[in-house]
Amino acid sequence: MEILTYTEDHLNFRKQVRRFMVKKVLPDVDKWEAMRLVPKTVWKKMGELGFLCTWVDSAYGGQAKDFLYSVIICEEMTRTNHGGLAAYLHSDIIVPYIDSYGSAAQKRKYLPGCVSGDIITAVAMTEPGAGSDLASMTTSAVENKKTIVLNGSKTFISKENRLGEKGSGFLMLMEKLHEFHGDSHRCF
């Protein structure tokens, strides 16, 4: 019994993703793992082919596809047996924060690049002693004119090796706002 019901469009999309993974990812996986870096050209090609952020609204350059397209990408990427090209982390964990909590201006600024592969996202939530328990975070941020001063430590930042490339990344940091908003959190 099939739990998920795939349409003909889903099955054709799966073939496209699988073909891309076999031709453009698998041959270079060992090299990327050794470098600890997936070339940005691969991200941009995935964006060009419609393999990033498939659920994003067309107003921001997305395809507004259903969640099964994300499932297909994750399944096909799993077949490559490596973790460096974590497009599912980008597309289905980090970018949804921008879509859900970003202002209209932030969505216009960042979502099209996330869809195209021009922006590769990363997330920094884990802290010493707190892990990924957002309620136990102690990092703070203070706005100072045009800058934000961060105070705290992070123990894991996804895709941190991409952040040094000018204009290529969007790092989402999580901050706990006890003083102003009770137990709420914000990302920036």
SVG drawing of the C-alpha trace seen along z (x, -y; Angstrom):
<svg xmlns="http://www.w3.org/2000/svg" viewBox="-2 -55 42 57">
<polyline fill="none" stroke="black" stroke-width="0.4" points="0.0,0.0 1.4,-3.4 1.2,-6.0 2.1,-8.9 0.1,-9.4 2.4,-10.7 0.9,-12.2 2.4,-11.8 3.9,-15.3 5.6,-14.1 7.0,-11.0 8.4,-13.1 9.9,-15.5 11.5,-12.6 13.1,-11.4 14.5,-14.9 16.0,-15.1 17.4,-11.6 19.0,-12.3 20.6,-15.5 21.9,-13.7 23.4,-10.9 25.0,-13.2 26.0,-16.3 26.3,-15.2 27.4,-11.6 30.6,-12.0 31.9,-14.8 30.7,-13.8 34.0,-12.5 35.8,-15.6 33.2,-17.9 33.4,-15.9 37.2,-16.2 36.9,-20.0 34.0,-20.3 32.3,-22.5 29.8,-22.1 30.5,-24.5 28.0,-27.3 27.5,-26.4 25.7,-23.2 23.3,-25.3 22.6,-27.7 22.0,-24.7 19.5,-23.3 17.8,-26.6 17.7,-26.9 16.1,-23.4 13.5,-24.3 14.9,-22.0 15.2,-24.6 12.4,-25.9 9.7,-24.3 7.0,-25.5 7.8,-29.2 5.1,-31.4 5.5,-32.5 5.4,-36.1 9.0,-35.4 10.2,-33.3 9.0,-30.0 6.7,-27.4 4.2,-27.0 4.4,-23.2 3.0,-20.9 5.2,-19.3 5.6,-16.0 8.1,-17.8 10.3,-18.5 9.9,-14.9 11.0,-13.7 14.1,-16.0 15.0,-14.7 14.5,-11.0 16.7,-11.5 19.4,-13.3 19.5,-10.6 20.4,-8.2 23.7,-10.1 24.8,-9.1 26.4,-12.3 25.5,-15.4 27.4,-18.3 24.7,-19.4 22.0,-19.8 19.4,-21.5 16.6,-20.1 18.0,-22.0 18.0,-25.2 14.7,-24.7 12.6,-23.1 14.0,-24.1 15.7,-27.5 13.9,-29.3 10.4,-28.7 11.5,-30.9 12.0,-33.7 8.7,-33.0 6.8,-32.7 8.5,-35.4 10.2,-37.8 8.7,-41.2 7.4,-41.8 10.6,-43.6 12.8,-40.7 10.7,-38.2 11.2,-40.3 14.9,-40.7 15.8,-37.1 13.3,-34.6 14.0,-35.0 17.7,-34.3 16.9,-31.3 14.9,-29.9 17.5,-30.6 20.5,-29.3 22.1,-32.8 21.6,-32.8 22.6,-29.7 21.1,-29.8 22.6,-28.7 21.2,-28.5 22.9,-29.1 20.7,-27.9 22.7,-25.6 24.6,-26.9 26.9,-25.4 24.8,-24.0 21.5,-24.5 22.0,-22.5 19.1,-23.3 16.6,-24.0 15.5,-27.4 14.0,-28.1 17.4,-27.8 19.3,-30.1 21.2,-33.0 22.5,-34.8 21.4,-38.4 21.5,-41.0 21.6,-44.8 20.9,-47.1 23.5,-49.9 22.6,-52.3 23.2,-50.2 24.7,-47.2 23.6,-44.4 26.0,-43.4 25.7,-39.7 26.7,-38.5 26.8,-34.7 28.2,-31.5 27.1,-29.0 28.3,-25.4 27.0,-24.4 26.4,-26.6 25.1,-24.8 26.9,-25.7 29.3,-28.0 31.9,-27.4 29.7,-29.3 29.4,-32.5 32.7,-33.9 31.7,-34.2 30.5,-37.8 26.8,-38.0 26.3,-34.2 24.8,-33.5 22.0,-34.4 22.8,-33.4 19.8,-33.1 20.6,-33.6 18.2,-32.8 17.9,-35.1 15.7,-34.8 13.9,-37.9 13.0,-37.4 13.0,-41.0 10.7,-42.3 8.4,-39.5 8.3,-36.9 9.5,-33.6 9.4,-34.5 12.2,-34.2 13.2,-36.1 15.4,-35.3 17.5,-37.8"/>
</svg>
